[in-house]
Amino acid sequence: MKLRRLARTLPILSLLWLALAPGPARADLRAELLRSMDDAASKLDDLAAATPQGKYSYRPGKDVRTTAEVFLHVTAGNYMIPKAWGVNPPEGMDLGKLEKSTTDKAEIEKLLKASFDHVRQAITNTPDADWEREITLFGKPTTVRGGYLTLISHMHEHLGQSIAYARANGIVPPWTARAQEAEAKKKTGM
């Protein structure tokens, strides 16, 4: 009986040990952040491209961001949040006015892509010694690592918002459309 219980418990303990065991944390952290950011970036870029210009002014309710403002809010966050640990935005960029600076689809797509390039470069260039450096973000203490986690969470939060806006406007997210198309081809043998 004890042997059977040990046989069931041992795999769980092994997984727990693997999850908690120290490893090459900085390289793994950098790679994970880039993977998560690239996922959000590609989907937000896809949604920005799939949304017709006329839908950039869509606002689901009074005092709620428009589609354009959501994309520009992400853009501003991609520049503003890293400022907390010394990664400055391009010279002359007015982050306070960026969210309402344009409704032009092509300009918004360009700004959004450039902001993701900015974050990608910041993650890649963060020295290993800086990840645990203490900073203040939104008035609270954290680390550079915590700042990046907040930044990536912010991207994914507004990705979800953008998906809801798209679906409310009859826009199927492009990655969902591709998956549906691939499934349909598989079913028909094409």
C-alpha positions as CSV (number, residue, x, y, z in Angstrom):
1,M,0.0,0.0,0.0
2,K,2.8,2.4,0.9
3,L,4.6,1.6,-2.3
4,R,1.5,2.4,-4.4
5,R,1.1,5.8,-2.6
6,L,4.8,6.5,-3.1
7,A,4.5,5.6,-6.8
8,R,1.7,8.1,-7.2
9,T,3.4,10.9,-5.2
10,L,6.9,10.6,-6.7
11,P,5.9,12.0,-10.1
12,I,4.2,15.0,-8.5
13,L,7.2,15.7,-6.2
14,S,9.5,15.4,-9.2
15,L,7.5,18.0,-11.2
16,L,7.4,20.3,-8.2
17,W,11.2,20.0,-7.8
18,L,11.8,20.7,-11.5
19,A,9.5,23.8,-11.3
20,L,11.3,25.2,-8.3
21,A,14.9,24.2,-9.2
22,P,17.2,27.0,-10.0
23,G,18.4,27.3,-13.6
24,P,19.7,29.8,-16.2
25,A,17.0,32.3,-15.1
26,R,18.0,35.4,-17.0
27,A,18.3,33.8,-20.5
28,D,15.0,31.9,-19.9
29,L,13.3,35.0,-18.6
30,R,14.4,37.1,-21.6
31,A,13.3,34.4,-24.0
32,E,9.9,34.0,-22.3
33,L,9.3,37.7,-22.3
34,L,10.1,37.9,-26.0
35,R,7.9,35.0,-26.8
36,S,5.0,36.4,-24.9
37,M,5.5,39.9,-26.3
38,D,5.8,38.6,-29.9
39,D,2.6,36.7,-29.4
40,A,0.7,39.8,-28.3
41,A,2.5,42.0,-30.9
42,S,1.7,39.7,-33.9
43,K,-2.0,39.5,-32.9
44,L,-2.3,43.2,-32.2
45,D,-0.6,43.9,-35.6
46,D,-3.0,41.4,-37.3
47,L,-6.0,43.0,-35.7
48,A,-4.9,46.5,-36.6
49,A,-4.4,45.4,-40.2
50,A,-7.7,43.5,-40.3
51,T,-9.8,46.4,-38.9
52,P,-11.2,48.6,-41.7
53,Q,-10.4,52.3,-41.4
54,G,-14.1,53.1,-40.7
55,K,-14.0,50.8,-37.6
56,Y,-11.1,52.6,-36.0
57,S,-13.6,55.1,-34.6
58,Y,-15.7,52.3,-33.0
59,R,-16.4,53.1,-29.3
60,P,-18.5,50.5,-27.4
61,G,-19.8,53.1,-24.9
62,K,-19.5,56.6,-23.7
63,D,-16.1,57.5,-22.2
64,V,-14.5,54.3,-23.5
65,R,-11.5,54.2,-25.8
66,T,-12.1,53.8,-29.5
67,T,-10.4,51.1,-31.5
68,A,-7.7,53.6,-32.6
69,E,-7.2,54.8,-29.0
70,V,-6.8,51.2,-27.7
71,F,-4.0,50.5,-30.3
72,L,-2.4,53.9,-29.4
73,H,-2.8,53.2,-25.7
74,V,-0.7,50.0,-26.2
75,T,1.8,52.0,-28.2
76,A,2.1,54.7,-25.5
77,G,2.5,52.0,-22.8
78,N,5.2,50.3,-24.8
79,Y,7.2,53.6,-24.5
80,M,6.0,54.9,-21.2
81,I,6.4,51.8,-18.9
82,P,10.0,51.1,-19.7
83,K,10.9,54.8,-18.9
84,A,10.6,53.6,-15.2
85,W,13.9,51.7,-15.6
86,G,15.6,54.1,-17.9
87,V,14.6,53.0,-21.4
88,N,13.6,56.2,-23.0
89,P,11.2,56.7,-26.0
90,P,12.4,58.3,-29.2
91,E,13.3,61.9,-29.0
92,G,10.3,64.3,-29.4
93,M,7.6,61.7,-28.8
94,D,4.7,63.2,-26.8
95,L,3.4,60.2,-24.9
96,G,0.7,62.2,-23.1
97,K,-1.0,63.0,-26.4
98,L,-0.2,59.9,-28.3
99,E,-3.4,58.0,-27.5
100,K,-5.5,60.7,-29.3
101,S,-2.9,61.8,-31.8
102,T,-4.4,60.1,-34.9
103,T,-7.2,58.0,-36.3
104,D,-5.3,57.1,-39.5
105,K,-5.1,53.3,-39.8
106,A,-1.7,53.3,-41.6
107,E,-0.1,55.6,-39.1
108,I,-1.4,53.7,-36.2
109,E,-0.1,50.4,-37.6
110,K,3.3,52.0,-38.1
111,L,3.4,53.4,-34.6
112,L,2.3,50.1,-33.0
113,K,4.9,48.1,-34.9
114,A,7.7,50.6,-33.9
115,S,6.6,50.4,-30.3
116,F,7.0,46.6,-30.3
117,D,10.4,47.0,-31.9
118,H,11.3,49.4,-29.1
119,V,10.3,46.9,-26.4
120,R,12.0,44.0,-28.2
121,Q,15.2,45.9,-28.3
122,A,14.8,46.9,-24.6
123,I,14.3,43.3,-23.5
124,T,17.2,42.1,-25.6
125,N,19.6,44.9,-24.3
126,T,18.7,44.7,-20.6
127,P,21.9,43.7,-18.8
128,D,21.7,40.6,-16.7
129,A,22.6,42.6,-13.6
130,D,19.6,44.9,-14.1
131,W,16.7,42.4,-13.9
132,E,16.5,42.5,-10.1
133,R,17.3,46.3,-9.8
134,E,14.6,48.0,-7.7
135,I,12.4,50.6,-9.5
136,T,9.1,52.4,-8.8
137,L,6.3,51.7,-11.3
138,F,3.0,53.5,-10.9
139,G,4.0,54.5,-7.4
140,K,4.8,51.0,-6.2
141,P,8.1,49.3,-5.7
142,T,9.1,46.5,-8.1
143,T,12.1,45.4,-10.1
144,V,13.0,45.8,-13.7
145,R,11.8,42.1,-14.1
146,G,8.5,43.1,-12.5
147,G,8.2,46.1,-14.8
148,Y,8.6,43.9,-17.9
149,L,6.0,41.5,-16.6
150,T,3.6,44.5,-16.1
151,L,4.4,45.7,-19.6
152,I,3.7,42.3,-21.2
153,S,0.5,41.9,-19.1
154,H,-0.6,45.3,-20.4
155,M,-0.2,44.2,-24.0
156,H,-2.2,41.1,-23.4
157,E,-4.9,42.9,-21.5
158,H,-5.5,45.3,-24.4
159,L,-5.2,42.4,-26.9
160,G,-8.2,40.9,-25.3
161,Q,-10.0,44.3,-25.5
162,S,-9.1,44.5,-29.2
163,I,-10.4,41.1,-29.8
164,A,-13.7,42.0,-28.2
165,Y,-13.9,45.2,-30.3
166,A,-13.1,43.3,-33.5
167,R,-15.8,40.6,-32.8
168,A,-18.4,43.3,-32.0
169,N,-17.7,44.7,-35.4
170,G,-18.0,41.4,-37.2
171,I,-14.2,41.0,-37.6
172,V,-12.9,37.5,-37.1
173,P,-9.4,37.7,-35.6
174,P,-7.0,36.7,-38.4
175,W,-5.3,33.9,-36.5
176,T,-8.8,32.4,-35.8
177,A,-9.7,32.8,-39.5
178,R,-6.5,31.0,-40.5
179,A,-7.1,28.1,-38.1
180,Q,-10.7,27.8,-39.3
181,E,-9.5,27.7,-42.9
182,A,-6.9,25.1,-42.2
183,E,-9.5,22.9,-40.4
184,A,-11.9,23.3,-43.3
185,K,-9.2,22.2,-45.7
186,K,-8.3,19.3,-43.5
187,K,-11.9,18.1,-43.5
188,T,-12.3,18.4,-47.2
189,G,-8.9,16.7,-47.9
190,M,-7.3,19.7,-49.7
